[in-house]
Each structure stands twice: as structure tokens, then as C-alpha cells.
Amino acid sequence: MAGLALGSAAVVAPNTVAQAAAPADGVQATSGVQSGNRTTSSSNYRAGTFTPPAPGAYGPRFQAPLPSTRITGGTLANVSNYKSVVGVVTYDSTGVGWCTGTVIARNKVLTAAHCTVDFVGTARVIAGRNQLLTELPDGNWGIPDNSGGYVLEVASTWTHQGYNLAALINGTADKILDDVAVLTLKQNLPVEYTPVTLSEQGDQTYYAPDTAGEIVGYGVDSEIANDPNDPEGDDDPADETVLRRAAVTMKANEVCGRYGHYDANRMICAGGDMREDESVTTDTCGGDSGGPLFVNGKQVGITDWGYIPCGSFPGFYERISYYANSIKADLTRPALVNADWTGDGHTDLIARDTSGRLRLFTGRGFSNDGNGGFVSSKIINSGWGSAKRVFRVYNWNGDRKPSIMAVNTLGELWIYNNDGKGGILSGKRIGTGWGNFTALMVTNNWLGNNLPSLLVRKSNGELWRYTSNGSGGWLNPAGTRIGTGWNGFNLFLTPGAWKGDGLDVIIGRTSTGYLKMYQSDGKGGWTNPAGTQIGSGWGSYKNIITPGDWNGDNMMDMLGVNSTYSMRLYTTDGKGNWIDASGKVISSGWSSYNLVF
């Protein structure tokens, strides 16, 4: 923090974003804002080529205390005393970035929005570590075996829809607003990682001037605020990703307001001002973003932003009292499956162009960024033009990841797993005789056993089910007939549990442009065998996609490419009801793609 520069965030200059949507290869875009010495960024960052740690246990639940004493103005923290504090680490092709977060439920982590939507890649939540990452003998930045801690993957994210990212990117924002996010994990954390207690909505008890607080996080020391990657020129990761704590005192709103960019409803500032007292230098710094501000053991703030150098002025935090209800609302949202090809919990899209190439469009996990939620695009494979069908399947091998399936001209069914970083691995043939079906679709959990199924329509209108055994094979290789009379539809969607009740659905489009929803009963039958109309006017759409959540509210969305080749976003409440049934355009220029999934 400054001293121990636990802190806000590292310096990142503003970047431009790849143009909305479909055309050429883009470059990953992050947002940054600087106004005077004010700064915000996604995380602290270390350049290089590193491999994310595999999910699971790394020995004891909590790492042993570190012997190092390299701290200025703060103290090392023992994670076993802060069981709710975790690291949020994101790897991409150029390096690794990290923030801090807190456990608020066994599968939920609270952090700052800029820690998840400003930086995309392969994300990990790391619990029980005093030092998040260590330089291993092979040069990777990871976790030594049996050294302690637990690693989990991110399934989806909720980002406060008021986060003013578009204005931060284009430089028109005077304040950073609603910088709050919740990560949903693919599995529950072990019970040893105890959820934090949050202050209640509207409770101002903890923010009175001179109230004693405590900041905790994996940020860099203030000595290295201007060079967070290598403070002492010795390339020693021990200077970074270390858990630290420091004492701070709350400041009055009129004091916080002197520094500019302050919103008294949403924010609080804490710490000292070196112009007034050079001995008061405790602050948060790069890598602490998203971490907690505690008062008497209760989390009352989320580390957000500050000034460079860390410790020169107070640090600024989001008030939990302003966001508590919004944060807790995500605890009860229905689970969904995102088409996440890169491993950060955000939905991505894959499109096939007229040359048979597959292009990955990386999603930010937040659509209010001035770019429709698109970060970048790149060609990931070629030679797919002759495939009769190409589609997405989730968790076919029990890996909790999406894969691509394809039916070739011989009627063979092939599966291509993804590497968790946006790439495609070599294919494997898993069936023959799949060329004559008139429709083919995928469900995630048709039988209520968390195993995906392929549903196919025969030329006589019969609907048949083929279910995975969870390890790449089949439960029922001969198939099971589950319906007749399905020839009235020209397109099918399988969004998973559309109504948020855990029961998968099929949505069919009629020749007149109506959408009808049919729901499984979780046992192989139907809850509404006659179907339920949920939309109209969809006849002109070239592609309709239900990839999970696109806009960042952690609820089901639908995307459609219309007759003018614009992509429109339609949002729901996660329970089968439309929030925006009219839709809005988020990108254009999709005419060169004959398939999007």
C-alpha cells in the first residue's frame, strides 16, 4: 500500500477500440482514463507469455505466511485471516493482469467492473494465496504444486449497467461511475473460504469522518507505482501479487470533493494527503482494484481509483451502501451458460465467412462500451466452407467449455474442442449417418442430468434426442424419439433454461416469423407440448443466436442479424420475459458471414 501501496490501479493510457463488429482483425482494447494524476485501469499487469493455472486444489486451503518484509507503510497480510479475499487474474497473449476481489457466496466474487470488462482473456479466481503467482522453474508465472490455495474458472459476470465505460474510453467522463461487478464461478469454492459480510443498502454508519478502516489487496508497493512490472530491476515476481493490509481513516465528503472526480453518493475516500502529512502514505495501488475496504470486519467499500504516485492523496472506493441491493440481486439470478471461447466468463461469437474461415469475435462482457460489446476479432481456422452443419456444443466432454461440432459431406459428425483461450484443437470423429437430418440443435441439460444432448429433426418431422455420456460418448447411441410434427419450423434455437428454472427449451421460428418456445420437463418430456408464442416479426432474420449474456447483466440475451446485416441485441430478465423486445443495433457489416454462433 502506498507505503504498502495497496491501491487503486496501475497507469494505463487510453486506447482506441476495434470498430464495431464484423470486419477486419482487431486488437484487444482496454479502457483507461487519465485526468491530471487520476488513473484507472483493469488491473496491474506483467508482460510475457504465461499459462493460466489449472482449476482445482494446490495443497492446503491456505498458503503458509510469507517471510518477506518488503513493504513500505503497511504490513504483510496472512490470507488465513482474510478468508474472503481472493485474486482475480486474467491471462492474454501478451501477459497477465490481476486485481483483488471478495467472496460473497460460494460461487460469487465481488470486484470492480474494470477488473473484468476492461481486460479480456483467460480468467482465474485464486483463493487462499498470500502470493497469487510465483515464477516457476519453467518460467511460467503460476502456482507451485502443494504450496496452498484453490483455483476456479469464471462462468459468467454481472457488471453494473451504469458503469460509464463508453465515456471513459472516449475521454468525456469526469467521474468513474458504478465500477462494480460480480463474477459467477463454474464451481463452488470450498467452505473454508468464508463469504464476507457486506454493509447494508443505505447504511451510512461506517463512513463518518475519522472512522478507522482497513484496506487489503494484492497490489504493488508504492515504491513501484511508476514501474509496476519491475520495481528494482531484478525481475522478481516476489515484489508483486503479494497480499498486504494497511490502516486508513475515512475522510469527510467535503475533503474527498477537493480532489475532483468525486461522487459523494457512490464513493468514499480514505487515507492521507502527503501535502499535509508526509508520514501518512497508506493507500491502495495497482492490483488492489476490486478489493475490500473494511470497517470492523465488514466490507463497506470496493477499491476503485486513486492518484499517482500511490499514497500521495487518499484512495477512492465505491460505497457498498449504495450498491448492496444491486450486488445481492446477482446472488439469486438463474444460472446460464455463456458461449465463452476465451475463458473469461464473457460471451464470444464465432462466424463463418464466405471463404469458409472461422472468425472469433471476442466479447467484452459489457455492451455499453460504445462498441456494442465487441473487443476484437481474428481468424481462428479455415476450410469450413464444405461442412453441411457447424454449431456450438457445451460441456460435451465434461470440461465445462464450448466445442465446435460439424457434419461433413460424408455425414460424419466431428467435434473440435477449444483450448480455453479462443483456439480450436484437432477434431475427432464421434459419429456417422448425420447427413440426412433436416435440423440439428444442441441442449445443455435436457434430462436434468447436466449432460448435453443433440436434438435432430428427420424429414418426416420426427424429433429425436442423442445424449452425451459426459466423456465424449453417447448414453443412447440409437437415439430416442421425443416428438412429431416439427416440420413447421425453419430455424431452431436452444438457449438453455430460458425461463430461469433449470429446464431447457427449444425455440422454433415459423414461416410467418413467429417464435414458439417448448420447454422440457427435465425428464425427457414437455411442460407445454403445444408450445408458447414468445415473439413475432422474426421472419427476415438471417441468423438468430442465443449465446447467453451479451450486455453484462448476467441474464439471457438474444442476438439477431437482420436483412440489412445489422446485429441487434434483445435482452430478457433471465426468466423468459423480455426487457427490450424491440432490440437495438450493436454492430453492422455481417453480410460476408453465412453463419454466426
N, C-alpha and C positions, 0 to 999 in steps of 0.2 A: 504494500500500500504505500502511498506516497510517503515516503519513507518506506513502509511496505506499500508500494503503490498499488494496493488493491484498487481497482478502479473502473472507471467508465469504459473507455475503449481506445484502441490504438488509432494512430493517424492514418486515414485513407483519403486520398484526394477523390473528388467527384469523378465518376466515369460516365460515359455515354452507354446507352443500351442498344442492343441489336434491334433493328427495325421490326415493328410488329409483324410477326408471324412467319410467313412461309418462305420467302426467297432464299438468299444465299447463306452460306455458312456464317454463323455469328460468333462472337466472342463473349465469354461469360461476362456478365455485367454485375458490378456491385454498386451500391449507393454509398455516397459519402457526403458529408456536409461540413464545410468549414466557414466560420464567420469569426474573424479575428482568431482567437485561440480555441474557439469552440470546436469540438470534433465528435463525430460518431462513426462507428464502423461495425461491421458484422462481428468481429472478434479480433483477438490477437492472432498473429499469422506467422508461420515459418515456411519458407520456400524449400522446395525439394520434391522428390518422388518417394512417397511413403505408402504403405499398405495398411488399411484400417484393421484394427484388432478384431478377431472373430468374436461373435457374441458368445456369452457364457461366463462361467466362473474362472477366476485366476487364483485359485487357492483360497486362503482365508477371506472372509467377507470384508475385512478392513485391513489395509496395509499397515505395517508397523510404522511408528513415528520416524521421521527423517532426522538424521544427525546434523544436517546443515544449519548454520546460523546466519546465512547471507540475507539479512533483512535490514532495511533501514526504516525505523519508525513504526514497526509493527512486530508481530510475533508469528512464528510458525503455528499453524493450527493442526490438531490431530483430528482426522476425519471421523474417528470413532466418537468424538464429542460433538460432531456436526453431521449426524447420520442422514439428514435430509439434503445435504449439499452434494451436488454431482457436477461433473464436467459435461459440456456439450461440445463435441469435437466433430469437425467436418473436414473431410479429405477431398481434394480435387486433383486434377492432373498436374497442378503446379505447386502444391504444398498442402499444409494443414492449418486450419484455423480453430480457435477454441473460445468458448465462453463458459459461464457458470450457470447453474440452474438449481432449483429445489424440487424435491419430491413432494407432490401434493396429493397423490394417490399412488397405489402400487403400479399403475400403468400410465401415470401422468407426471410430467415435469414442467414446471413454470420457468420461463426465461424471458428475455427481451425479444421482441419481434425481429430486430435487426440481426439477431443471432441465428435465425432460421431462414429468413427470406432474402437477406442481402448477400448471402453466401450459400451457394448450392454445390452439392457434391455427394459424397457418401457419409452419412451422419452416424455417429455413435453417442450414446449416453453412457458415461463411465461413472460408476458408483464405488465408494469405499477406497478411493485412492488419495494419498497425501500428495503424490506427484502423478498427474494424469498420465503423462507419457515419458518414456525413457529412451535414450539412444541405445539400441540393441547391438550386439556384436556384428550383425549383418548390415548395419547402417540404417535400418528402419527405425522409425520413431513410433514405438509401440509399448507393450506391457510385457515385462518378463514373466514367464510361467511361474506359478505358485507364489508370486510376490504379493497377491492380495487384490481384491476388488471384483467387480462384476460389470460386464459389458452387454448393452442391449441395442437393438436396432429400432429405428423410428418408423411407425406405421403411417401416421398422418399428423397434421398440425392444425391448430386453430390460431389464427392471427387476428387481433382486434381489427375490425373493419375500418376503424377510424385512423389507423396508422397512416400518416401522411407521406408515404413513400414517394409518390409521384412528385410532390412539391419539394421533397428533399433531393431528389435526383435532378430536377431541373433548376434548383437553386432559388426557388421563390419562397421557401419556408423560413419563417422567423423562429419557429419552435419545432421541436420534435414532439409529436403528439401520439398518444396511445401506443407506445412502443412495448407491447405486451403480447406474449404468445404462450401457448400450452402445447407440448409435444405428447402425442399418444404413442406408447411403446408397443412393439409387437408381442411382448410377453410381460408378465408381471415381474417387478423387482422382488427379490427375496424379502421376507418380512423384516429382516434386520435393518433395512433402510427405511426408517420411520418417516412418514409424511410430516411436513412442517405444519404448524398452526398459523393460519393467516388472520390478520386483523379483519374486523367485520366492515361491511359496507357502511360508510358514513361515520365511522367511529374515529374521532379526531383526538382521542386520548393520548396517543403516542407521539404526536407531532409538536407538542408545546416546545417553545424555545428552551434550550439548555437541557432537554431530555437526553439522557445518556443512551447511546445506541452502539451497535456493533456491526461491522462490515466483514464479510467473509467471501473469499473467492480465489480463483486460480489465476489471478492477474499477475503481471510483471511488477517488479520493484520499480519505484520511481526513478532510480538511478539509470534505468534503461528505457525510460519513456520515449527518448528520441531515437533509439535503435533497439526495438523490441526483439529483434532476431538474434542479436549477438552483442550483449552489453559490454563484455570485457574482451572481445576479440578472440575468445578461446573456443567458440563454437560449442559451448557447454549447455545442453538442454536442462541441466540442473538449475539454471537460473530462471527457468520458465515453468509454467504449468504446475507450480507448487501452491498448495493450499495455505493461505495466510489469513490472519484476522487482525483487526485493529479497532480501537475505541474511537467513536466520534460523538459529537453533540449536535442536536438539531438546531437549526437556525430559524429565526423568525421570517415570515414571508417577506417583510419589507427588506430584510437583509438579502435574502435569496434573489429578490427582484432587482437589486442593484447590479447584478452581473448580466442581466439581459437574458432573453430567450426562455423566460420562466413563466410557468402557468401555475398559479397558486392552488387551483382546484386539483390538478393532476399530479403535481410534483412537490417534492420537499428537497431541501438541500441540507447537507450535514458535513461537518469538518471545519477546517480553519482557513485563514487567509494569511499567506506569508507576508503580505504588506503590513499586516497589523502585528503578527507574532511569528517570527521565523522558526520558532520551536514547534509550532503546530503544523505538521505536514502530513498527517494521516489522511488518506484519500483512496478512492478506487482508481484503477488504471486498466490498461489493455488486458483483456482476458477475463476481467471481473464482470463484464456486462451480463445482465440477466441474473446475477447473484443476489443474495438477500441483504437487506438492512434489517437487523433485529433490534427489538426493544424488549427486554425481559424475556428473551427466548421466543418471542412471537415475531413473525415476519411482517413488517409494516411497509417495506419498500422493495423495489426492484432496481438494481443498479442500471443506470441508463447512459448518462453522458457527463462530460466534465471539460476541464481546460487543460491545455498542455503548457508547461510540464505538469504532470500529475502532482497534486499536493500544493499547487500554487494558489488555488481557490477551493471552496467547498465542492464536493461531488454532488451530482443531481440524481434523484431517484424518483421512480413512479410511485405514487401513493397507492398502496393496496386498498385503502379505504375508498378510493374512487373506482376501483376495478374489481372488488371482491365478488360481486354478483356475476359479472361477466366471466370471470375466471372459473367460478364454481359451476356455471352453466355448462361448461365443457365436460364436467365430470359425469354428466348424465346423458350426453349425446350418444345416439346409437353408433355402434362401430361400423366402419365402412372400409372398403378395400380400394386403395388408390393404385392407379396404373403407374407405379413408381419404378422407373427403369434405372435411376441413378443411385437410389438408396438413401435419399434424404427425407423421405416421407411425403414428398410433393408429387402430384400427378404430372407425368410427362406424356407426350404424344409421339407416335411413330406413324409416318406416312409413306406410302409407296408412290413414286413418281412414274411418269410415262415411260421412263427408261428402265424400269424395274429395280431402281435403287430404293433402299430404305433410309429415310432421314429421321433422326431423333430430334424432336423439339423439346428442349428442356424447360420445364415449368418452374416458376418461382415459388409456387405455393401461395400466391397472393396476386390477385388480378388488378388491384388498384395501384398499379405502379407506373401508369402512363404508357405501358407497352402491352396491355392485355394479359399480363402474367407470363409472357414468353421471355426467356433469358437468352437462349442461344439455339443454334441448330447445326447439325453436322451429319454427313453421310456416314452410316454405320455398317452398311452392307450393300451388295449388289447381286444381280442375277435372279430377282424375284418376279420378273415380268411374266413368266410362263405358268406360275403357280395358279391353280384354279381357285384356291382359297388361302388367305393369310389372315390370322387372327390372334388375339391375345388370350392366354390362359394363366390363371394364378394358382400357385402352390401345387402344381401337378406332381412334383417330386417331393412334397413335404418341406420345401425350402423357404416358404413364405415370400416368394418372389414371383414376378410375372415371367412368362416364357412366351415365345412365338411358336405357334403351330401352323403348318402349311400342308395342303393337299396338292400333290403334283399331278402332272398329266397322266401318270400311271395309276392314279387313285390311291397312292401311298400317303399315309399320314406320318409327318415328321414333326419332331419337337426340337426347338433350339432354345436352350436355356440362356439367361443373361448373366453377366458376370457381376451384377450388383453395382456396376459403375457406368452403365449405359452401353456396354458392348454385348455382342452376341457370340456365344460359344458354338462349337461344331454341332451339327444336327445328328439326330438319332431317329431311325425309323421305328415307329411304335404300332403300325397297323397297315392293313391293306384293304382294298374294297371300299374306299371312302369317296370315290369319284362321282357316284350317281345320285347323291343326296341333293335335294333342291334348296336346302338351307342347312346351316350348321352354326351352332351358338354354344357358348360356354357359361355354366353357372358355377358359383363358388361353393355352395353348401345346400344342394337341392334336397338331400336326405336328412339334413340336420346333423351330419357326422363330420362336418368341416372338411369334406372331400369334394373336389371339383368334379363336375360331370360335363360331358359333351351331349347336347341335345341336337338331334338331326331330324329333318323332315324328308320323308320319302315322296316320290312322285304321286302316290295315291293319297297324300295329305296326312299320313300317319306320323306321329311324333314319337321318337324313340330316345331312350336315355342310355348312355355308356358312362360309367363312373370309375374314376381313378381309385387305385388302392392306396394312394398316398406315397407311393415309392416308385412311380413310373409305369406301373402295370394297370391291370383292369380288375375291378370287382366282378363285373358281369360282361365278359368279352362277347357274349352273344347278343347283348343289348336287351332292354326292357321297353315294351311299348307303353306309353303313358298318355296317349291321346290320339284322336282322329279329327278330321275336318279342318286342318290347318292350312289349306291351300289358299285361303282368302287374304293372306298377308304377303307383302312383297319385301319386307325388311323386318328383322328381329333385333331386339336389344335385350341384354341380360345384365342389369345394373347391380345385381346382388339383392340385398334386403332393402328394396325401395321404400318400404313403409317403416323402416327402422325397428322392426320387431323380430329380426333374425331370420325371417322367412324369405327365400329367394323368389324373384319374379321373372316372368318373360313379358316383354312389351312388344307387341306386334303392330306394324303400320299397315292399314288397309289401303286399297287402291284409291279410296276417296280422301286419304290423308289423315284419317283418324288414328290415334294411338290407343290401343287397348292393353290393359295390364291383367295378367293372370298370375296368381300367387300360389306357390307351393305350400302345402301344409306341414312341410318339414319331415314328411314320412313317405314321400313319393306320390301323394295325391294333390288335390287342389282345394283351396279355401273358397274360390269363386270360379267354378268351372265355366260360367257363362262370360267371364271377363268383365272388366270395368273400364269405361272410357276415361282417359286422363288427359286428352289433348286433341286438337284438331288443327288443320292447316299445315300439316307436315308433308304434304304430297310432293312439293318441289325440292325437298332437301336431297342433295347428292350423298351426303354422309350424315349420320346421326351417331353420336358417341356418348356412352355413359362411363367415363373413366374414373369415377369417384368424385373427389372435391377438387375444383379448379380455382375458386376465388379465395379460398383460405378460411372459410367459416367452419370447416370440418363437417360439412353436410353435403349430401349428394347433389351433383350438378349434371346437366345435360348440355352437350355441345352439338351444334348443327352447322354443316356447310351448306349454304343455300344456293339458289340458282344463279346468283351473282358471284359465287365462290367466296363469299364472306363467311367468317365463322362467328356464330352467335352463341352467347352464354345464357343458359336458363337455370335459375337456382331454385332449390327446394329447401324445406325446413327439416329434411332428413327423415320425415315421417310420411312421405307420399304427397305432400301438399306443396304447391308452387309458391315461392316467394316472388319471383319475377317470371311470370308466364309469357310476357311479351318478348323477353330477351333483349340483349344488347350486343352490338358488334364489338368483338375484341381483336379481330385481325382480318386481313383480306389477302387476296392473291393465291388462293388454293386451287386454281384451275389446272395446274400441272400435276395434281395428285389425284389418283383414281381410288385411293383407299386411305382412310385415317382410322387408327385405333389406339 
